[in-house]
Amino acid sequence: MEIIKDTVVSLQYEMFDAAGELLDKTQADEPMVYLHGGYDGIFPIVEEALQGKNTGDVIEVTMEPDDAFGEYDAELVRMEPLDVFPAEVEVGMMFEADDPDSGDVMLFTVTEIADGKVVVDGNHPLAGKRIRFKATVAEVRKASPEELEHGHVHGEHGHHH
């Protein structure tokens, strides 16, 4: 079956940085599964490359930061007093916080703790990086009416209600 709007696509993928270092990949028994056709389940530039492909086809897309995880924003790095964090705070922990400007919930990663201060970074770890995305189409099927209504995949490797 061909990848067209309103199909469910299963992918095996690898992501590399500009130096060719492997950043992420799917496990053989856990493919990435998304609803194709503008449902925001995958990067738009990758979805465009997959349009019209079939099971077994391979795509390779190089994404600039704006196509992937965005540009690095120094304003998303903040220093906060240590006493507003739990006692067990440590580098690498992640916390949610409301963005005072938009009201959206943001995810911050603790990057440093020193002198009674905690540095947190709201950038995605891959922000500002060029990414090479290589994927093999593992399976394509027609989406169910329920999946289309909800805008995401259900069942194995998908969303469960």
C-alpha positions in Angstrom: 0.0 0.0 0.0 1.2 3.5 -0.8 1.7 6.2 1.8 -1.1 8.7 1.2 -3.2 11.0 3.5 -5.0 9.0 6.2 -2.7 6.0 6.2 -0.9 4.6 9.3 2.8 4.4 8.7 5.3 2.3 10.7 9.0 3.3 10.3 12.3 2.0 11.4 14.6 5.1 11.6 18.0 6.4 12.6 18.8 10.0 13.4 22.4 11.4 13.0 24.0 14.7 13.8 26.1 16.7 11.3 29.2 14.7 12.3 27.4 11.4 11.5 27.0 10.4 15.2 23.9 8.3 15.9 21.5 10.3 18.1 18.5 8.0 18.2 17.0 5.0 16.5 14.0 2.7 16.7 14.3 -0.8 18.1 13.4 -3.7 15.8 10.3 -4.6 17.8 9.2 -1.0 18.4 8.8 1.0 15.2 7.7 4.6 15.1 4.1 4.7 14.1 2.2 7.8 13.0 -0.9 8.9 11.1 0.1 10.4 7.7 -1.5 13.5 6.3 -0.8 16.6 8.4 -1.7 15.3 11.9 1.6 16.5 13.4 2.9 13.0 14.2 6.2 13.5 12.4 8.4 16.3 11.1 6.6 17.9 8.1 9.7 17.6 5.9 9.9 13.9 6.6 6.2 13.4 6.0 6.6 15.1 2.6 9.5 12.7 1.7 7.4 9.7 2.7 4.4 10.7 0.6 3.9 8.1 -2.2 6.4 5.6 -0.7 5.7 1.9 -0.1 6.7 -0.8 2.4 10.4 -1.4 2.1 11.2 2.0 0.6 14.0 4.0 2.3 14.2 7.8 2.6 16.9 10.1 3.9 16.3 13.7 4.8 18.6 16.3 6.2 16.8 18.8 8.4 18.0 22.2 9.3 17.2 23.3 12.9 14.0 25.1 11.8 12.8 21.8 10.2 13.5 19.7 13.3 13.9 20.8 16.9 14.2 24.6 16.3 17.0 27.1 16.8 18.8 27.3 20.1 17.2 30.1 22.2 19.5 31.5 24.9 16.5 33.2 26.6 15.3 29.7 27.5 18.3 29.2 29.8 17.4 30.5 33.3 19.0 30.6 36.7 16.7 29.9 39.6 17.3 29.7 43.4 18.0 26.2 44.7 15.3 26.5 47.3 12.5 26.4 44.7 13.5 22.8 43.7 13.0 19.5 45.5 15.9 18.6 47.9 16.9 15.7 45.6 17.4 18.0 42.5 20.3 16.9 40.3 21.8 17.7 36.9 19.7 16.0 34.1 16.4 16.1 36.0 13.5 17.6 34.0 10.8 19.9 35.3 7.6 21.4 33.9 6.9 25.1 34.3 4.4 27.5 33.0 5.8 30.0 30.4 4.8 33.4 31.8 4.5 34.9 28.3 2.4 32.2 26.5 0.9 30.3 29.5 2.1 27.0 27.8 3.7 24.3 29.9 7.4 24.0 29.1 9.9 21.3 29.9 13.2 22.4 31.5 16.3 20.3 32.0 18.7 21.0 35.0 22.1 21.7 33.5 24.1 23.0 36.5 23.8 23.4 40.2 26.2 25.7 42.1 26.3 28.3 44.8 22.6 27.9 45.8 21.5 28.4 42.1 20.1 26.0 39.6 20.5 26.5 35.8 17.7 25.1 33.7 17.4 25.0 30.0 14.1 25.0 28.1 15.6 24.2 24.7 15.2 20.7 23.3 18.6 18.9 23.6 18.8 18.8 19.8 17.9 22.5 19.3 20.2 24.3 16.8 21.5 21.0 15.3 21.3 19.8 11.7 19.8 16.3 11.7 20.0 13.5 9.1 16.9 11.3 9.4 17.0 7.9 7.6 14.0 5.7 7.6 12.7 2.4 6.1 9.0 2.0 5.7 8.1 -1.1 7.7 4.3 -1.1 7.1 1.5 1.0 5.7 -2.2 0.5 6.4 -5.4 2.4 6.0 -6.3 4.4 9.2 -9.5 3.4 11.0 -12.4 5.9 11.3 -11.6 6.2 15.0 -8.0 7.0 14.4 -9.0 9.7 11.9 -11.5 11.1 14.3 -8.9 11.3 17.1 -6.0 12.4 14.8 -3.6 9.7 16.0 -2.8 6.0 15.8 -4.5 3.5 18.2 -3.4 0.0 19.2 0.0 -1.6 19.2 2.8 1.1 19.1 0.1 3.8 19.0 -2.1 5.7 21.5 -4.3 3.9 24.0 -7.4 5.3 25.6 
